[in-house]
Amino acid sequence: MMVIARFISCAALTMAMVSCATPDRNGSSSAPHTAAKDLPSLVVGLAPEGWGLSGKVLQFTPENLYEQIDGRAEFFLAYDMVSLTFADFENIADTRRSIDLSIYDMKTPMNAFGVYAGERSGGGTPVNLGRAAYRSGSSVYVWKGQYYLQVIALSAAEDLQQPAMDLAKKATEALPDSGEKVWGLTALPEKDLVPDSVKYFQVDALGLDFMRNTYTAEYRNGDAVLNVFLSRQDSAESAHTILSRYAEYATKYGKGLDKLSVKGKEYLVCDMGAAFDVVFQKERLLAGVTGAKDRAKAIEAAARLYVELRKE
């Protein structure tokens, strides 16, 4: 059976979400939303035993986010961040030991998944928190509903692992999850999906300024890995417009463009020089295989993806 892939993550995430003890792969809690203005008061009560707040709980908006994470602010703003709530906790007995908590309210679970997957660089140990979470060293990273949490231990000391995990657990449990599904994670096929490979791009997916609301993923295909993308547009007409723009891009920067039919379905085969992209439209979805070395395998993979894409 064949496999498919791209720059981002659903199998990885699928595996992570299963390991994170979520009722289903997209969450099902019906707790109400916590308004951004209420998050500081919530954070005050999260200190692990033997720890306390160092200073005030701070909150940042899109307008002043750069004050806290200058150089990284644009990444979060591209996903419509609502607020960042930040607190520094210190050990009461030794104030040199500290742990930072950052809670990003990303407005929707889809955006929160986007930053969670985009921040994850590989590795890490899955932990049973939220919809998906992992530990790296003594630090913990969590996706729950519309929230992305970072619990950063400011030292690699092993004795910080437990208080950091305790803080991550308390913060995660305190936050609600609407249970709203993330459509790309349910639409992408699960078979042969590379764990932690699914990513979501609200804008500029595949490095193309016209590709929005797009997922990328990696799939195993024998000994190879294939890159796949899936984008949802507002209508079939707008999907067709994006397909035309993709064809223009391939014509301008590639070496050739073919149109072919496989079992009555139309595909664009783009020779990009060192690799092939095979792209198709399925109602208001635009999807395909990118960066494939083998033209025939790319076409086969795209045709299988067409069939295996699940209903939105």
C-alpha positions as a printed NumPy array, in Angstrom:
array([[  0.   ,   0.   ,   0.   ],
       [  1.223,   3.496,  -0.625],
       [  2.099,   6.406,   1.54 ],
       [  2.129,  10.177,   1.335],
       [  3.782,  13.302,   2.94 ],
       [  4.897,  16.975,   3.369],
       [  6.446,  19.558,   5.75 ],
       [  3.972,  18.964,   8.616],
       [  2.319,  16.54 ,  10.973],
       [ -0.819,  14.32 ,  11.384],
       [  0.395,  10.803,  11.916],
       [  2.957,  12.018,  14.327],
       [  0.238,  14.015,  15.789],
       [ -2.254,  11.226,  15.514],
       [  0.109,   9.037,  17.512],
       [  0.784,  11.843,  19.947],
       [ -2.888,  12.513,  20.454],
       [ -3.625,   8.866,  21.087],
       [ -0.759,   8.655,  23.575],
       [ -2.016,  11.812,  25.232],
       [ -5.201,  10.103,  26.37 ],
       [ -7.621,  12.308,  24.507],
       [-11.16 ,  10.891,  24.277],
       [-10.846,  11.138,  20.492],
       [ -8.105,  12.413,  18.231],
       [ -9.472,  15.944,  18.299],
       [-10.67 ,  16.332,  21.867],
       [-14.188,  16.196,  23.23 ],
       [-14.329,  18.319,  26.356],
       [-17.2  ,  20.786,  26.407],
       [-15.799,  23.166,  29.046],
       [-16.527,  26.838,  28.292],
       [-13.919,  29.215,  26.938],
       [-11.771,  31.105,  29.43 ],
       [-11.539,  34.747,  28.388],
       [ -8.025,  36.095,  27.927],
       [ -8.586,  38.661,  30.677],
       [ -9.288,  35.836,  33.168],
       [ -6.085,  33.91 ,  32.474],
       [ -3.808,  35.93 ,  34.822],
       [ -6.012,  35.179,  37.836],
       [ -6.103,  31.515,  36.814],
       [ -2.301,  31.362,  36.592],
       [ -1.802,  32.755,  40.106],
       [ -3.016,  29.519,  41.66 ],
       [ -0.877,  27.146,  39.565],
       [  2.396,  27.2  ,  41.509],
       [  3.733,  23.687,  42.268],
       [  4.325,  22.805,  45.914],
       [  7.38 ,  24.661,  47.206],
       [  7.222,  27.204,  44.398],
       [  5.796,  30.703,  44.051],
       [  5.365,  33.483,  41.523],
       [  8.348,  35.694,  40.826],
       [  6.763,  39.032,  40.067],
       [  3.434,  39.649,  38.371],
       [  1.627,  37.585,  35.786],
       [  2.084,  39.407,  32.491],
       [ -0.19 ,  39.473,  29.482],
       [  0.665,  40.456,  25.933],
       [ -1.539,  41.263,  22.944],
       [ -0.717,  41.135,  19.22 ],
       [  0.302,  44.798,  19.466],
       [  3.048,  44.296,  22.064],
       [  3.933,  40.611,  21.729],
       [  7.361,  41.543,  20.352],
       [  8.246,  42.901,  23.798],
       [  8.204,  39.343,  25.134],
       [  9.34 ,  37.288,  22.139],
       [ 10.958,  39.688,  19.719],
       [ 12.062,  37.762,  16.634],
       [  9.41 ,  35.082,  17.097],
       [  6.301,  37.216,  17.373],
       [  5.463,  37.089,  13.656],
       [  5.182,  33.297,  13.792],
       [  2.381,  33.441,  16.379],
       [  0.706,  36.465,  14.814],
       [  0.424,  34.57 ,  11.518],
       [ -1.95 ,  32.228,  13.373],
       [ -4.135,  35.024,  14.791],
       [ -2.877,  34.887,  18.369],
       [ -5.28 ,  36.525,  20.827],
       [ -3.003,  36.817,  23.856],
       [  0.065,  35.487,  25.623],
       [ -0.152,  35.056,  29.382],
       [  3.268,  34.685,  30.995],
       [  4.46 ,  33.905,  34.5  ],
       [  7.796,  33.05 ,  36.06 ],
       [  7.757,  30.642,  39.021],
       [ 10.711,  30.313,  41.38 ],
       [ 11.656,  27.78 ,  43.982],
       [ 10.995,  29.251,  47.425],
       [ 14.077,  27.607,  48.961],
       [ 16.375,  28.467,  46.045],
       [ 15.239,  31.397,  43.916],
       [ 17.923,  30.618,  41.331],
       [ 15.755,  27.731,  40.168],
       [ 12.883,  28.959,  38.02 ],
       [ 10.288,  27.754,  35.513],
       [  8.5  ,  29.926,  32.94 ],
       [  4.886,  29.334,  31.936],
       [  3.549,  30.743,  28.655],
       [ -0.096,  30.252,  27.673],
       [ -0.906,  31.279,  24.103],
       [ -4.592,  31.784,  23.363],
       [ -4.719,  31.068,  19.622],
       [ -8.461,  31.663,  19.123],
       [ -9.186,  28.221,  17.601],
       [ -7.94 ,  24.649,  18.106],
       [ -6.737,  24.651,  14.487],
       [ -4.475,  27.653,  15.069],
       [ -3.233,  26.217,  18.359],
       [ -2.364,  22.984,  16.604],
       [ -0.564,  24.999,  13.952],
       [  1.809,  26.648,  16.42 ],
       [  2.237,  23.458,  18.461],
       [  3.237,  21.457,  15.391],
       [  5.284,  24.304,  13.949],
       [  7.292,  24.735,  17.153],
       [  8.013,  21.035,  17.504],
       [ 11.345,  20.252,  15.876],
       [ 11.378,  16.495,  16.425],
       [ 12.262,  14.223,  19.28 ],
       [ 10.772,  14.692,  22.697],
       [  8.865,  12.223,  24.843],
       [  5.051,  12.113,  24.485],
       [  3.198,  12.888,  27.706],
       [ -0.422,  12.415,  28.682],
       [ -1.655,  16.024,  28.621],
       [ -4.206,  17.91 ,  26.509],
       [ -4.796,  16.813,  22.933],
       [ -1.064,  16.363,  22.365],
       [  2.034,  17.07 ,  24.43 ],
       [  5.673,  16.173,  24.796],
       [  8.576,  16.705,  27.15 ],
       [ 12.011,  17.832,  25.994],
       [ 14.58 ,  17.797,  28.77 ],
       [ 12.821,  19.349,  31.752],
       [ 10.476,  21.468,  29.609],
       [  6.927,  20.548,  28.549],
       [  4.88 ,  21.636,  25.502],
       [  1.118,  21.133,  25.303],
       [ -1.72 ,  21.642,  22.841],
       [ -5.187,  21.778,  24.394],
       [ -8.112,  23.178,  22.449],
       [ -7.335,  26.746,  21.439],
       [ -4.333,  26.939,  23.773],
       [ -0.644,  26.265,  23.312],
       [  1.363,  25.968,  26.531],
       [  5.095,  26.14 ,  27.068],
       [  6.524,  25.201,  30.454],
       [ 10.21 ,  26.04 ,  30.197],
       [ 12.619,  24.968,  32.904],
       [ 15.43 ,  27.498,  32.881],
       [ 17.932,  24.787,  33.718],
       [ 18.444,  21.271,  32.393],
       [ 18.716,  19.954,  35.949],
       [ 16.779,  16.719,  36.357],
       [ 15.289,  17.87 ,  39.647],
       [ 13.261,  20.434,  37.664],
       [ 11.483,  17.761,  35.629],
       [  8.866,  16.979,  38.262],
       [  7.896,  20.553,  39.23 ],
       [  7.772,  21.49 ,  35.52 ],
       [  5.506,  18.521,  34.825],
       [  3.343,  19.368,  37.844],
       [  2.959,  22.933,  36.587],
       [  2.148,  21.743,  33.055],
       [ -0.468,  19.339,  34.406],
       [ -2.159,  21.936,  36.602],
       [ -2.183,  24.534,  33.818],
       [ -3.539,  22.094,  31.26 ],
       [ -6.295,  20.862,  33.554],
       [ -7.323,  24.432,  34.368],
       [ -7.878,  25.36 ,  30.716],
       [-11.083,  24.467,  28.852],
       [-11.341,  22.648,  25.535],
       [-14.371,  23.28 ,  23.33 ],
       [-13.946,  19.915,  21.599],
       [-14.009,  21.628,  18.191],
       [-12.425,  19.316,  15.635],
       [ -9.435,  20.206,  13.49 ],
       [-10.619,  19.312,  10.015],
       [ -7.263,  18.441,   8.477],
       [ -6.509,  15.869,  11.151],
       [ -9.722,  14.047,  10.35 ],
       [ -9.446,  14.428,   6.566],
       [ -5.893,  13.147,   6.079],
       [ -5.555,   9.351,   5.769],
       [ -4.064,   7.663,   8.82 ],
       [ -2.475,   4.7  ,   7.048],
       [  1.318,   5.056,   6.67 ],
       [  1.286,   8.542,   8.146],
       [  4.66 ,   9.404,   9.676],
       [  4.181,  10.263,  13.369],
       [  4.538,  13.953,  14.249],
       [  4.768,  14.922,  10.574],
       [  1.486,  16.823,  10.192],
       [  1.685,  20.588,  10.249],
       [ -0.82 ,  23.347,   9.595],
       [ -0.106,  26.637,   7.829],
       [ -2.669,  29.398,   7.941],
       [ -0.67 ,  31.361,   5.358],
       [  2.25 ,  30.845,   2.967],
       [  2.128,  27.051,   2.921],
       [  4.789,  25.352,   0.763],
       [  6.481,  28.736,   0.565],
       [  3.683,  29.993,  -1.731],
       [  1.869,  33.192,  -0.843],
       [ -1.394,  31.974,  -2.384],
       [ -1.575,  28.782,  -0.314],
       [ -3.646,  29.291,   2.828],
       [ -5.414,  26.992,   5.294],
       [ -3.118,  24.127,   4.337],
       [ -1.875,  20.96 ,   6.024],
       [  1.287,  19.124,   5.103],
       [  2.221,  15.597,   6.121],
       [  4.665,  12.797,   5.445],
       [  3.727,   9.23 ,   4.467],
       [  5.838,   6.144,   4.142],
       [  5.854,   4.554,   0.694],
       [  7.989,   1.452,   0.917],
       [ 11.501,   2.654,   1.719],
       [ 10.674,   6.216,   0.682],
       [  8.806,   9.084,   2.303],
       [  6.418,  11.204,   0.282],
       [  5.323,  14.755,   1.049],
       [  1.626,  15.561,   0.842],
       [ -0.431,  18.717,   1.238],
       [ -4.133,  19.345,   1.749],
       [ -5.782,  22.747,   1.511],
       [ -9.424,  23.709,   2.004],
       [-10.906,  26.716,   0.268],
       [-14.231,  28.506,   0.732],
       [-15.756,  26.964,  -2.393],
       [-15.019,  24.74 ,  -5.368],
       [-14.633,  27.883,  -7.451],
       [-11.97 ,  29.343,  -5.175],
       [-10.204,  25.96 ,  -5.064],
       [-10.095,  26.008,  -8.859],
       [ -8.599,  29.5  ,  -8.755],
       [ -5.83 ,  28.302,  -6.444],
       [ -5.23 ,  25.294,  -8.71 ],
       [ -4.787,  27.699, -11.626],
       [ -2.309,  29.74 ,  -9.637],
       [ -0.392,  26.58 ,  -8.796],
       [ -0.249,  25.775, -12.505],
       [  1.065,  29.283, -13.212],
       [  3.709,  28.874, -10.521],
       [  4.794,  25.494, -11.923],
       [  4.908,  26.86 , -15.456],
       [  7.022,  29.835, -14.403],
       [  9.481,  28.022, -12.141],
       [  9.334,  24.444, -13.375],
       [ 10.302,  22.624, -16.553],
       [  6.936,  21.458, -17.749],
       [  3.291,  20.919, -16.891],
       [  1.08 ,  18.01 , -17.961],
       [ -2.589,  17.32 , -17.404],
       [ -3.66 ,  13.705, -17.165],
       [ -6.679,  11.677, -16.162],
       [ -6.586,   8.689, -13.814],
       [ -9.875,   6.793, -13.469],
       [-11.767,   9.863, -14.582],
       [-10.046,  12.281, -12.184],
       [ -7.866,  15.134, -13.409],
       [ -4.338,  15.761, -12.146],
       [ -1.662,  18.368, -12.822],
       [  1.805,  16.861, -13.097],
       [  4.428,  19.545, -12.524],
       [  8.044,  18.887, -13.46 ],
       [  9.879,  21.152, -11.025],
       [ 13.315,  20.137, -12.257],
       [ 14.744,  17.92 ,  -9.547],
       [ 11.34 ,  16.626,  -8.434],
       [  7.66 ,  16.329,  -9.355],
       [  4.488,  17.79 ,  -7.86 ],
       [  1.147,  16.146,  -8.659],
       [ -1.838,  18.306,  -7.707],
       [ -5.605,  17.839,  -7.906],
       [ -8.883,  19.457,  -6.897],
       [-11.616,  17.536,  -5.068],
       [-14.619,  19.808,  -4.667],
       [-13.354,  22.654,  -2.424],
       [-10.189,  20.765,  -1.487],
       [ -6.84 ,  21.176,  -3.191],
       [ -4.295,  18.46 ,  -2.488],
       [ -1.349,  16.614,  -3.895],
       [  2.124,  15.161,  -3.594],
       [  5.155,  17.443,  -3.726],
       [  8.892,  17.025,  -4.151],
       [  8.695,  13.421,  -5.382],
       [ 11.722,  12.043,  -7.225],
       [  9.773,   9.439,  -9.17 ],
       [  7.064,  10.764, -11.52 ],
       [  5.082,   7.52 , -11.736],
       [  5.091,   7.01 ,  -7.974],
       [  4.019,  10.603,  -7.442],
       [  1.025,  10.117,  -9.751],
       [  0.132,   6.843,  -8.052],
       [  0.389,   8.473,  -4.616],
       [ -1.781,  11.431,  -5.633],
       [ -4.442,   9.105,  -7.059],
       [ -4.482,   7.106,  -3.83 ],
       [ -4.684,  10.298,  -1.778],
       [ -7.689,  11.4  ,  -3.834],
       [ -9.51 ,   8.202,  -2.933],
       [ -8.449,   8.04 ,   0.72 ],
       [ -9.16 ,  11.653,   1.695],
       [-11.913,  11.482,   4.26 ],
       [-14.962,  13.714,   4.337],
       [-14.417,  17.084,   6.   ]])
